[in-house]
């Protein structure tokens, strides 16, 4: 395998024209807001072009590499904000980039990218023009902000690449205070590329897989696009064509949160005290301190309920249920301009939803499911997929913002609620049966954004909310949403797999305090080992395993546990690798590509191999992974 090509060179047809720009005499001595915006858009566009190539730079050769997609959707959220600015000022540009990327952040690399942008814009927002001194300070603030956002920073990642570029800028400015912007930008880009090539030496797993860090590569592509725009190579200021359209569709699909707020309760429309779900964002035109926030909060609470206020970087997002949306809007206008206004009549929506639910009753509802569904029940749910999909599609649209479910929010706020990331129809049914209030569609192939998390938080009417990311790439976005929420207590339980999320919910005890429950849940998930069966998308060598494209792999919590040609044999070896003398329960969730009969046969095999363990089979319906298996 030619690992050097994968580590260093973009696809030939997508390489930029670096080195072919105008000569340095024509370069701007400062960067004004127009050029700054052009450079930002060009950087985002270059990242969008290379996202699929970046996706392939995955350490494990699984078909769900998503770093390029996550970083693209993160920066595209900021692009949307910037494109809507009128007038364009450095302050409004900085706020748009910071807020847009922060709320659109997905996955670890996306969250870190949003923090880099947030730190960078903190420095430039009060400036009219960017000089080498200001640019260097912005680089340094970007790195400082990003490192602070990560609990345990790891070198050999996007953080290292960003730090390398920032340090080079500081070195050159100290050596030559009169350095030109061209020379500074070029040097930062070159050093970032050099550091990127060194990431395999800092993370052995990258070297073994023959790839550089994918997040670092994404950052380099943003810097490359911005540098090209500064050189006048790329003057296109907006996203046009099929690529942008595809990215927009991808973003819209990702916003389909599956809100399941107290479906089992019969709530009549007459019981809805405040009938209009009202949401909007305030673009602040003055100081917004705790006193101003409390005044706004008190007023909105006097005219409604289910209030959520989230403020960040000159913006305030408001969600309130009221009988007079006009009053809420008029009060907000005293603080600034309004955008993204959405008002829904919840009484009418509830009547429509009730009619739809009567036409398509939930599978298993009459049986009064109180625990995880059995394999037979889940399989029955799979047979009813056409009707269920119709119901879920409309309900997902409701939760994503086109409508708002009144269930739960119109009642008195309860003590505790749950939000969980979920993939697959069967897994969603399991979480729902365990009492999870809101399901966010998303997993390894499509990480939910910080905005998705905030929307879910606003729809769970509870004082204390537990978030189950169920994927290591979603934890940072969940924590970012937690930091932006002020009126509810948020507990992010760091579940990295679906089985860990299920274990966390099962161990919740209403009689305990939220803090006690959080401690117990975090302790219990540590005992859950997970293996996921999928196929390899490329040839590679990891640890002592030689992997060929098309091979079946059992991917564990920290490494690849088994490799082979047959699904069942690899699955059995994966279980063997996870077993311990203390193991008591083996749970098997079969995916959308497995037939029930095949899953039952495999379950019987595991029962024979481990007669002292309880073995459970459930329909998960997850894509990409044939089986998700847990041992605890």
C-alpha positions in Angstrom: 0.0 0.0 0.0 1.3 3.5 -0.9 0.8 5.1 2.5 2.9 8.1 1.5 0.3 9.1 -1.0 -2.5 8.8 1.5 -0.6 10.7 4.1 0.5 13.7 2.0 -1.3 14.4 -1.2 -4.9 15.3 -2.0 -6.6 13.8 -5.1 -4.9 15.3 -8.2 -8.1 16.8 -9.6 -8.6 18.7 -6.3 -5.2 20.1 -5.6 -5.0 23.9 -5.2 -2.9 26.3 -7.2 -0.5 27.2 -4.4 2.5 28.9 -5.7 0.8 30.2 -8.8 -0.7 33.4 -7.4 0.2 36.9 -8.1 3.6 38.2 -6.9 3.9 39.5 -3.4 4.0 43.1 -4.4 0.3 42.9 -5.2 -0.6 41.5 -1.8 -2.6 43.5 0.7 -0.7 44.9 3.7 -3.8 44.4 5.9 -6.9 42.3 5.8 -10.1 44.2 6.0 -13.5 42.6 6.7 -14.3 42.0 3.1 -11.1 40.1 2.4 -11.4 38.3 5.8 -14.9 37.0 4.9 -13.7 36.0 1.4 -10.8 34.1 3.0 -13.1 32.3 5.5 -15.5 31.3 2.8 -12.7 30.0 0.6 -11.3 28.0 3.4 -14.7 26.5 4.1 -15.2 25.8 0.4 -11.8 24.0 0.2 -12.7 21.9 3.2 -16.0 21.0 1.6 -14.3 19.9 -1.6 -11.9 17.6 0.3 -14.3 16.2 2.9 -14.7 12.7 1.3 -10.9 12.4 1.0 -10.5 13.4 4.6 -13.2 10.9 5.7 -11.0 8.2 4.3 -8.2 9.1 6.7 -9.7 7.0 9.4 -7.5 4.9 11.6 -9.9 2.0 11.5 -10.9 1.1 8.0 -14.6 1.1 8.8 -17.3 2.5 6.4 -18.2 5.4 8.7 -15.2 7.8 8.5 -16.8 11.1 9.3 -14.2 13.7 10.2 -14.4 15.5 6.9 -18.2 15.6 7.1 -18.3 16.7 10.7 -15.8 19.6 10.1 -17.6 20.6 6.9 -21.1 20.8 8.6 -19.5 22.7 11.4 -18.0 25.4 9.3 -21.0 25.4 6.9 -23.2 26.4 9.9 -20.9 29.5 10.2 -21.0 30.1 6.5 -24.8 30.3 6.6 -24.5 33.0 9.3 -21.8 35.0 7.5 -23.7 34.8 4.1 -26.7 36.5 5.8 -24.8 39.4 7.2 -25.9 42.9 6.0 -24.1 45.1 6.7 -20.8 43.2 7.0 -18.6 44.5 9.8 -15.7 42.9 11.6 -17.8 42.6 14.7 -20.8 41.0 13.0 -18.5 38.7 11.0 -16.7 37.6 14.1 -20.0 36.9 16.0 -21.4 35.0 13.0 -18.4 32.8 12.7 -18.2 32.1 16.4 -21.8 31.5 17.0 -22.5 29.6 13.8 -19.6 27.2 14.2 -20.3 26.7 17.9 -23.9 25.7 17.4 -23.2 23.7 14.3 -20.3 21.8 15.8 -20.3 18.0 15.2 -17.9 15.4 16.4 -14.6 15.9 18.2 -12.9 17.6 15.3 -15.9 19.8 14.5 -16.1 20.9 18.2 -12.3 21.7 18.2 -12.6 23.6 14.9 -15.4 25.6 16.4 -13.3 26.5 19.4 -10.4 27.5 17.2 -12.7 29.8 15.3 -14.2 31.1 18.5 -10.8 32.0 19.9 -9.6 33.5 16.6 -12.7 35.8 16.3 -12.4 37.0 19.9 -9.2 38.9 18.9 -10.3 40.3 15.6 -13.9 41.4 16.5 -12.8 44.8 17.8 -10.4 45.5 15.0 -11.1 47.3 11.7 -8.2 45.7 9.9 -6.0 42.6 10.6 -2.2 43.2 10.7 0.5 40.6 11.2 0.5 41.5 14.9 -3.3 41.0 15.3 -3.2 37.8 13.1 -0.5 36.3 15.3 -2.5 37.2 18.5 -5.6 35.6 16.9 -3.7 32.4 16.1 -2.5 32.1 19.7 -5.9 32.8 21.2 -7.4 30.2 18.9 -5.1 27.5 20.1 -5.5 28.6 23.8 -9.3 28.4 23.5 -9.3 25.0 21.8 -6.9 23.4 24.3 -9.0 24.6 27.2 -12.1 23.0 25.6 -10.6 19.5 25.6 -10.4 17.8 29.0 -7.4 15.7 28.0 -5.7 17.2 25.0 -3.9 14.6 22.9 -0.9 15.5 20.7 -0.8 14.3 17.1 -4.2 15.7 16.4 -5.8 18.9 15.0 -4.7 20.6 18.2 -1.0 19.9 17.5 -1.3 21.1 13.9 -3.0 24.4 15.1 -0.4 24.9 17.8 2.4 24.4 15.3 1.1 27.1 13.0 0.5 29.6 15.9 4.0 29.0 17.3 5.6 29.6 13.9 3.7 32.9 13.6 5.0 34.1 17.0 8.5 33.1 16.1 8.5 35.0 12.8 6.9 38.1 14.3 9.6 38.2 17.1 12.4 37.8 14.5 10.9 40.4 12.1 8.2 42.8 13.5 7.8 44.2 10.0 7.0 40.8 8.4 4.4 41.0 5.7 1.0 39.3 5.9 1.9 37.2 2.8 5.0 35.8 4.4 3.3 35.2 7.7 0.3 33.4 6.2 2.5 31.3 3.9 4.8 30.3 6.9 1.8 29.3 9.1 0.4 27.1 6.3 3.8 25.5 5.6 4.5 24.8 9.3 0.9 23.4 9.7 1.6 21.0 6.8 4.9 20.0 8.4 3.3 19.3 11.7 0.6 17.4 10.0 3.1 15.1 8.4 4.6 14.5 11.9 1.4 13.4 13.5 2.0 9.7 12.8 5.2 9.9 14.8 3.2 11.4 17.7 0.4 8.9 17.5 1.7 5.4 16.6 -1.8 4.2 15.6 -1.7 6.7 12.8 1.6 5.5 11.6 0.5 1.9 11.7 -2.6 2.7 9.7 -0.6 4.8 7.2 -2.5 8.0 7.6 -2.1 11.5 9.1 -4.6 12.9 11.5 -7.8 13.6 9.7 -8.8 16.6 11.8 -5.4 18.1 11.3 -5.8 17.6 7.5 -9.1 19.3 7.6 -7.6 22.3 9.3 -4.8 22.5 6.8 -7.4 22.5 4.0 -9.1 25.5 5.6 -5.8 27.3 5.9 -4.9 26.4 2.3 -8.2 27.8 1.0 -7.9 31.0 2.9 -4.3 31.5 1.7 -5.4 30.9 -1.9 -8.1 33.6 -1.5 -5.6 36.0 -0.1 -3.5 35.4 -3.2 -6.5 36.1 -5.4 -6.7 32.5 -6.7 -10.2 31.8 -5.5 -12.6 34.8 -5.8 -15.9 32.9 -5.5 -17.6 34.3 -2.4 -20.5 31.9 -2.0 -21.2 28.3 -2.1 -22.9 27.3 -5.4 -23.6 24.2 -7.4 -24.2 20.6 -6.5 -21.6 20.3 -3.7 -23.2 23.1 -1.7 -26.6 21.8 -2.3 -25.6 18.4 -1.1 -24.0 19.9 2.0 -27.2 21.8 2.8 -29.3 18.7 2.4 -26.9 16.8 4.6 -27.3 19.5 7.3 -31.0 19.5 7.0 -31.2 15.7 7.4 -29.0 15.9 10.5 -31.4 18.3 12.2 -34.2 15.6 12.3 -34.2 15.1 16.1 -36.6 12.3 17.1 -38.6 13.9 20.0 -40.5 11.3 22.1 -41.8 13.5 24.9 -44.2 11.4 27.0 -45.9 9.8 24.1 -47.7 7.3 26.3 -49.7 9.9 28.1 -53.0 11.1 26.7 -52.9 14.9 26.7 -56.0 16.7 25.4 -55.5 20.0 23.5 -57.7 21.7 26.1 -55.0 20.9 28.7 -52.4 23.0 26.9 -52.2 26.2 28.9 -50.1 28.2 26.5 -50.9 27.5 22.9 -48.0 28.9 20.8 -44.5 27.5 20.8 -42.4 30.6 20.1 -38.7 30.5 19.2 -36.4 33.2 17.9 -32.8 34.5 18.2 -31.9 38.0 19.4 -29.0 39.7 17.7 -28.0 41.8 20.7 -27.2 45.5 20.2 -26.0 46.2 23.7 -24.7 44.7 26.9 -26.3 41.5 28.0 -25.4 40.9 31.7 -27.1 38.8 34.4 -29.4 41.6 35.3 -30.7 42.1 31.7 -31.1 38.3 31.4 -33.1 38.1 34.6 -35.4 40.9 33.5 -36.0 39.2 30.2 -36.5 35.9 31.9 -39.0 37.2 34.4 -41.1 38.9 31.7 -41.3 35.9 29.5 -42.2 33.7 32.5 -45.0 36.1 33.3 -46.6 35.5 29.9 -45.8 31.8 29.3 -43.9 28.7 30.4 -41.4 26.1 29.1 -38.8 28.9 28.9 -35.3 28.3 27.6 -32.7 31.0 27.3 -29.3 30.3 25.8 -26.9 33.2 25.3 -23.5 33.2 23.6 -21.3 35.7 21.8 -23.9 38.5 21.2 -26.8 36.2 20.6 -29.7 34.9 22.7 -31.8 32.0 21.7 -35.3 32.0 23.1 -37.9 29.3 23.4 -41.2 29.9 25.2 -44.8 28.7 25.2 -47.2 31.6 25.3 -50.7 32.7 24.3 -49.4 36.0 22.8 -46.2 35.6 20.8 -46.3 39.2 19.8 -45.6 40.3 23.4 -42.5 38.1 23.5 -41.3 39.5 20.2 -41.9 43.1 21.2 -40.0 42.6 24.5 -37.1 41.0 22.6 -36.9 43.8 20.1 -35.8 46.1 22.9 -32.6 44.1 23.1 -31.8 43.9 19.4 -32.8 42.5 16.0 -34.6 39.2 15.7 -33.9 36.3 13.4 -35.0 32.7 12.9 -38.5 33.4 14.2 -40.8 30.3 14.4 -44.3 30.2 15.9 -46.4 27.0 16.0 -49.9 26.5 17.2 -49.5 23.5 19.5 -53.2 22.8 20.0 -53.7 22.2 16.3 -50.5 20.2 16.0 -51.5 18.0 18.9 -54.8 17.3 17.3 -53.1 16.3 14.1 -50.5 14.2 15.9 -53.2 12.4 17.9 -55.1 11.5 14.7 -51.9 10.2 13.2 -51.1 8.2 16.3 -54.6 6.6 16.2 -54.1 5.6 12.6 -50.6 4.1 13.4 -50.4 2.9 17.0 -47.0 2.3 18.4 -45.8 -1.3 18.2 -45.7 -2.8 21.7 -47.7 0.1 23.3 -50.7 -2.1 24.3 -48.3 -4.6 25.9 -47.1 -1.9 28.2 -43.4 -2.4 27.6 -41.4 -1.5 30.8 -38.0 -2.8 29.9 -35.9 -3.5 26.8 -37.9 -5.2 24.1 -37.2 -8.8 23.4 -35.9 -10.0 20.1 -39.3 -11.3 19.0 -41.1 -8.0 19.9 -38.4 -6.0 18.0 -38.7 -8.3 15.0 -42.4 -7.7 15.0 -41.7 -3.9 15.0 -39.4 -4.4 12.1 -42.2 -6.0 10.1 -44.4 -2.9 10.7 -41.6 -0.6 9.4 -43.6 1.1 6.7 -46.2 2.5 9.0 -43.7 3.3 11.7 -41.4 5.1 9.3 -44.3 7.4 8.2 -45.0 8.2 11.8 -41.4 8.7 12.8 -40.6 10.9 9.8 -43.4 13.4 10.7 -42.4 13.3 14.3 -38.8 13.9 13.5 -39.7 17.0 11.5 -41.7 18.3 14.4 -38.7 18.0 16.7 -36.2 19.6 14.3 -38.0 22.9 14.4 -40.8 22.7 11.8 -43.2 21.9 14.6 -42.9 21.5 18.3 -44.4 18.8 20.4 -46.5 20.1 23.3 -46.3 16.8 25.2 -44.4 17.2 28.4 -43.6 20.9 28.0 -47.1 22.0 28.7 -47.1 20.1 32.0 -45.4 21.1 35.2 -41.6 20.6 34.9 -40.6 17.1 36.1 -37.5 16.3 38.2 -35.5 14.3 35.6 -35.4 13.7 31.8 -33.3 11.8 29.4 -31.9 12.6 25.9 -30.1 9.9 24.0 -28.4 9.6 20.6 -29.8 6.7 18.8 -29.3 4.7 15.5 -31.7 2.2 14.2 -35.4 1.6 14.7 -35.0 -1.2 17.2 -32.5 0.7 19.3 -34.8 3.7 19.3 -37.7 1.4 20.6 -35.5 0.1 23.4 -34.5 3.6 24.6 -38.1 4.7 24.3 -39.4 1.8 26.4 -36.8 2.7 29.1 -38.3 6.1 29.4 -36.0 8.3 27.3 -37.8 11.5 26.6 -36.0 12.6 23.4 -34.0 10.7 20.8 -31.5 12.4 18.6 -31.0 10.7 15.3 -27.3 10.2 14.9 -24.4 8.0 15.6 -21.0 7.2 14.0 -22.1 8.1 10.5 -23.8 11.4 11.3 -22.9 13.0 14.6 -25.5 15.4 16.0 -24.5 19.0 16.4 -24.4 21.2 19.5 -27.5 22.9 18.1 -29.3 19.5 17.8 -28.5 19.0 21.5 -29.8 22.5 22.5 -33.0 21.8 20.6 -33.5 18.6 22.4 -32.8 20.2 25.8 -35.4 22.8 25.1 -38.0 20.1 24.4 -37.4 18.1 27.6 -39.4 19.7 30.3 -37.3 18.6 33.3 -35.2 20.4 35.9 -32.4 17.9 35.5 -31.5 16.3 32.1 -29.2 13.4 31.5 -27.6 13.3 28.0 -26.4 9.9 26.7 -24.1 10.6 23.7 -23.5 6.8 23.0 -20.5 7.7 20.9 -17.1 9.2 21.8 -17.4 11.7 18.9 -20.6 13.1 20.3 -19.4 13.7 23.9 -17.7 17.1 23.2 -20.8 18.5 21.4 -23.0 17.4 24.4 -20.6 19.1 26.8 -20.7 22.2 24.6 -24.5 22.2 24.7 -24.3 21.8 28.5 -22.1 24.9 28.8 -24.6 27.0 26.8 -27.7 25.9 28.9 -28.4 28.1 32.0 -31.9 27.2 33.2 -31.6 23.4 33.5 -29.1 21.1 35.1 -27.4 19.1 32.5 -25.5 15.9 33.2 -23.5 14.4 30.3 -22.9 10.7 31.0 -19.9 9.9 28.8 -21.4 6.8 27.2 -19.4 5.8 24.1 -21.6 3.0 22.8 -25.3 2.2 22.6 -25.0 -0.7 25.2 -23.4 1.7 27.7 -26.3 4.1 27.1 -28.8 1.4 27.9 -27.0 0.4 31.0 -26.9 4.0 32.2 -30.7 4.4 31.9 -31.4 1.1 33.6 -29.3 2.2 36.6 -31.2 5.4 37.1 -33.0 5.4 40.5 -35.6 8.2 41.0 -35.1 8.2 44.8 -31.5 9.3 44.4 -30.3 12.9 43.7 -29.3 13.7 40.1 -25.7 14.0 41.3 -25.8 10.6 42.9 -27.4 9.1 39.8 -24.7 10.6 37.6 -22.0 9.0 39.7 -23.7 5.6 39.7 -24.3 5.7 36.0 -20.7 6.6 35.2 -19.5 3.8 37.4 -21.8 1.2 35.8 -21.0 2.0 32.2 -17.3 1.2 33.0 -18.3 -2.5 33.3 -19.8 -2.6 29.8 -17.5 -3.9 27.0 -18.7 -3.4 23.4 -17.9 -5.0 20.1 -19.3 -3.9 16.8 -19.2 -6.0 13.6 -18.7 -4.3 10.3 -16.6 -4.5 7.1 -13.3 -3.0 6.1 -13.2 -0.4 3.3 -9.5 -0.5 2.6 -6.4 -2.6 3.1 -4.4 -1.8 6.2 -2.4 -3.2 9.1 -3.3 -2.5 12.7 -1.3 -4.0 15.6 -0.9 -7.6 14.7 -3.8 -7.8 12.3 -3.5 -7.6 8.5 -6.8 -6.4 7.1 -8.0 -6.5 3.5 -10.9 -4.5 2.0 -14.1 -6.4 2.4 -12.9 -8.3 5.5 -15.3 -8.6 8.5 -14.0 -6.8 11.6 -15.0 -6.9 15.3 -14.2 -3.4 16.5 -13.9 -3.1 20.3 -13.8 -0.2 22.7 -10.1 0.5 22.1 -8.9 -1.8 19.3 -9.9 -4.3 16.6 -10.7 -7.5 18.3 -11.2 -9.9 15.4 -10.8 -10.1 11.6 -12.1 -12.7 9.2 -14.2 -13.5 6.2 -17.4 -14.8 7.9 -19.7 -12.7 10.1 -20.6 -15.3 12.6 -17.0 -16.6 13.2 -15.7 -13.0 13.6 -18.6 -12.2 15.9 -17.9 -15.3 18.1 -14.2 -14.4 18.3 -15.2 -10.8 19.2 -17.3 -12.1 22.1 -14.4 -14.4 23.2 -12.1 -11.4 23.3 -14.5 -9.5 25.5 -15.3 -12.3 28.0 -14.1 -12.2 31.6 -14.6 -14.6 34.5 -17.1 -12.0 36.0 -19.2 -11.7 32.9 -22.9 -12.3 33.5 -24.8 -10.9 30.6 -24.2 -10.9 26.8 -26.5 -8.6 24.8 -26.7 -8.9 21.0 -28.3 -6.2 18.8 -28.6 -7.2 15.1 -28.6 -4.6 12.4 -30.7 -3.8 9.4 -28.6 -6.0 7.1 -29.1 -9.2 9.2 -32.2 -11.5 9.0 -33.9 -12.5 12.2 -33.2 -16.2 11.5 -29.5 -15.5 11.1 -29.4 -13.6 14.4 -31.2 -16.3 16.3 -28.8 -18.9 15.0 -25.9 -16.9 16.2 -27.6 -16.2 19.5 -28.0 -20.0 20.0 -24.3 -20.5 19.2 -23.3 -18.0 21.9 -25.7 -19.6 24.4 -23.9 -23.0 23.9 -20.5 -21.4 24.2 -21.3 -19.5 27.4 -24.0 -21.5 29.3 -23.3 -19.6 32.6 -24.2 -16.2 31.0 -27.6 -14.8 30.2 -27.8 -14.1 26.5 -30.3 -11.5 25.1 -31.1 -10.9 21.4 -32.7 -7.7 20.3 -33.4 -6.1 16.9 -31.4 -3.0 16.7 -31.9 -2.0 13.1 -28.6 -0.1 13.0 -27.0 0.6 9.7 -23.4 -0.4 8.8 -22.9 -2.7 11.8 -24.1 -6.3 11.4 -24.1 -6.8 15.2 -23.5 -4.6 18.3 -22.6 -6.9 21.1 -22.0 -6.1 24.8 -20.6 -8.1 27.6 -21.1 -7.0 31.2 
